[in-house]
């Protein structure tokens, strides 16, 4: 089977060049899936690389700690975040709660759409209702559709009691992600 990696983007067996940022990144976990999604968003869906935030910082404040993490991709239209994408290896449906909670607590937010994708398929959720609204890569809105959808979205005010629960859900799921760049980068910094 031929490799999905563009030879110009592959640095070695354990690193590659991120399609959007141009940075060298470890090829761990779902990184190859993220690269497929980044390329798909730009080449097939019409987004500019500047519309896509890679490893978007998210800070979740709890009374006992401040939890810092990163979201795989946050896609914006005209400067407004419209979609958070969790790139995964494995079951997409098992990431529903994680990606929905991330979209609900991200600031400024909430982000209207939450997506779990593996580079071959995707599941799209309405952040407000939590309902699945599409399946498959083609269900991911292109730039024009996202722009139209963003213009019609009425900002949702999620009650603070629910936000507190969403923060706990996000931290619980996110802290179990072991094969992610930020954990390897942190471990390298500890040496």
N, C-alpha and C positions, 0 to 999 in steps of 0.2 A: 504494500500500500504506500502510495506517495505521501510525503510529508505535507501538511497544510501550511507550513511555515514558508514564507518568502525567504530565499537564501540570503538576500540582502539584509533581512531583519534578524536573522539568526546569528548570534555572536559565537556561541558555543552550545554544548548540550545542556548547559544549565543557566544560560542567560539569553535574552533576546532584546531587541529594540522595540519599545512600546510604539505602536502605530500612531497614536495621537500625540504623545509628548516627545517622542524621539529619545527618551531616556533608556538606559540599559536597566532591565528588570530581571529578577530571578524567574526562571521558568518552572514555577512550583504550583501545586494545587490546580486551580482553574484558570491559570494565566493564559494558556493557549486558547481557552474558550473566550476569555475577555478580548484577546487580540482579534478573534473572528468577529465578535460583536462590534468592536470599534471599527473595523474595516467595513463591515456591513452597514453600519450607521452612516458612514461617510460615502461609500461608493454606491450603495443601493438606496439609501433613504434620504440622501441629499443634505445631511447635516455637515456643517463645517467643523473641522477639528476644534476650533475655538468654542463651539457649542457644547463640547463634551469635557466635563471635569473628571479626570482620572484620580482615583484615591482621594475623593473629596472628604475633607476633614469633617468629623461630626463629634461634638462635645455634648455629653450627657451628664447633667449635674444631679447628684444625689446628696442627701444630707451628710452622708458619711464619706463620700468620695466624688471625684470628678472622673468620669470614664471617657477616655479618648479613643476614637477609632477612625476608620475610613470606610467610605462607601465606594464600591467598585467604580461605578459610573453615575454621574448626575448629568442629565441632558437638559440644556436650557434653550429656550426660544426667546429671542429679543431680550436676553438677559434675565429671563424668569425661568427658574427650574420647573420643568414639567414632568420629568420622568427620572426615577432612580432605577438603576439596573444592577441586580445581584447576579454575577456570573458564577455558575456552579458546575461542578462535576457530579452527576448523579441526579436524583429525583428533584425535579423543579417544584412540584407541589409541596415538598417537605420544607421549602424555603418561604412559603407564603407568609407566615406570621413574621418572620425576620424582615423581609423586604417591605411589608406593609407597615410595620412599626417604625422602620427607618424612614420611610416616606412621611409618616405622621409626625415624627419628632424633629426632622431636619429643619434647620433655620437658615434663611427665612423659609417658612413653609406653612402648612404642609405641602408636599409635592403631590400633584393630582394623580399621577399614575406610578404604579410600582410594577417592576418586571423582574422575573427570574428567567435566566437564559443560560443555555449551555453551548452556544455556538451553532447548534443545529436546529433548535426549536426554542420557543419561549412561551411563557404564560404571562398575560398582562392583567393587572388588577386595578380596579377603581379604588383609590386610597380611601375615599370617604365611606364607601359601603363595604369594602373588602371583597366585593364580588369579582369573580373572573369575568373579564369583558372581551378577552381574545386569547387565541392560542396559535402558535406558530410564528416564525420570524416575520412573515408577511403581515401579521396583525400588529406589529410594532408600527406606530404611526410615522409616516415620513415627515419631513420638515414642514411641508405645506399643511398637512392634516394636523400636525401638532400646533402650528401657529393658529389655525382655525379653532382648534379645541381650547387652546389657552385663552383666546379672546372671549370664549363663552363661559369659562369657569368662574364661578362665584367663590371667592375665598371662604374656606370652611374654618370656623372657630371650634376647635376641639376642646371640650371642657378639661380643666386642669386635672380632675380626678382620673380621666381617661389617659391624659398625657403621662401621668405618673405610672400608670400600668404599662403603657407602651414603652416607656423608658426601661422598665424592668424586663419586659419581653425582649427588647432589642439587645440589652446587655447580656441576657441569658443565652440567647442564640449566638450573638457575635463573639462572645468569649470562648465559645466552643470551636470557632474557626481556627484550626491550627496551621494549615498550610497557606499562609498569607504573607505577603512581603513585609508588612509592618512588624510581624512577630520575628521574622528573620533579621530585619534591620535592627530591632531592639536587642536581640541576642548578640548581634555583632558589636553593638555599642557597649555591651556589658563586659566584653573581653578586655 
